[in-house]
Amino acid sequence: MLYRENGQFKTSYTSDQQIFPILQDRVAIGLLLAFAFVVVPLFASEYVLRAILVPFLILSLAALGLNVLVGYCGQISLGTGAFMAVGAYAAYNFQIRIEGMPLVASLLLGGVAATVVGVAFGIPSLRIKGLYLAVATLAAQFFVDWAFLRIKWFTNNSASGSVSVPDLYAFGLPVISPVQKYLFCLIFVAVFALLVKNLVRSHIGREWMAIRDMDVAAAVIGIRPVYAKLTAFAVSSFVVGVAGALWGFVYLGSWEPLAFSVDRSFQLLFMIIIGGLGSISGAFFGAAFIVVLPIVLDQLLPALGRALGLGIDTATVSHVVLMIYGALIVFFLIVEPHGLARLWSIGKEKLRLWPFPH
């Protein structure tokens, strides 16, 4: 009875095209944002902010960008870690080589650099698709890893390839403490989530989904595959590049190319598959699953071992965590192949009809 749109009449095209046309959804999103911006900074511990919430937000942003390409446009990519690395190293170079460069401008320019690289490696998508495209984008991963290890200019002549950034300031305000870093990342994620949500609802987003569903039919009705695919690569790479810059600047502080290895690309791909392809909320569900689950298992397994009188060392815990982690991923893919976002949608549909049978 609480989740019904009965009586909520639409009297204009504007009201009919709202992102959240149901009042209850608008209230829920408002409460969620208020909780994230006000309650969490006041009560969350430093460990929760630093180890869970900041990486969750940044990886959610990266998964959001990848979902534009894979979920909405249907172009498989295994080079997401490479585009994150381009964003991080480009932002680093903008920051150290241009005196007085604002932090936000550096992060956004890192996204622009990732856009250029993403479009360059997206050109093969005009000729190939499926697993062949995945291999082509995987080439970007290996090329970028080689470039940042061998070309010393990118790392400011660092012998090891690692770089570090000083204390961060944005608009004259420090971004140093865990609370400040959390709020800084949260603002980026909220703004980009709103922009991507509006973009996929526009004519560009409909072109992406038409290409995803059947590219030949989309071309027949006048959609340009070249434009649709390359814009998907551009938008996806920009968002992923900004996420990579945030990952390096805000979360790591100092990093090397291995921080953006092929493992990161697979991790982000698992996020959107588990969370739900072609869903904005799926990026957040998938990131929560990937980030929180290993931490929970790391805490739970030693406690369970002590309760059972078993001496479980750290190495055993790490191996068991990987086994359970992988098994749960397979379980979710079997039970709900459309991701956790689909379970959320089913729950809302059932709530609409409650208490009547369905």
Protein Blocks (a to p, Z undefined) as FASTA:
>chain_A
ZZccehiacfbfklmmgfblbfklmmmmmmmmmmmmmmmmmmpcfklmmmmmmmmmmmmm
mmmmmmmmmmmnopacfklmmmmmmmmmmmmmmmmmmghiafklmmmmmmmmmmmmmmmm
mmmmmmggcjllmmmmmmmmmmmmmmmmmmmmlnoopanlpacdddddeehiacfbfmlm
mmmmmmmmmmmmmmmmmmmmmmklmmmmmmmmommlmmmnopafklmmmmmmmmmmmmmm
mmmmmmmmmmnopacfklmcfklmmmmmmmmmmnoghifklmmmmmmmmmmmmmmmmmmm
mmmmmmnopacdfklmmmmmmmmmmmmmmmmmmmmmnojklmmmmmmmmmmmpccdZZ
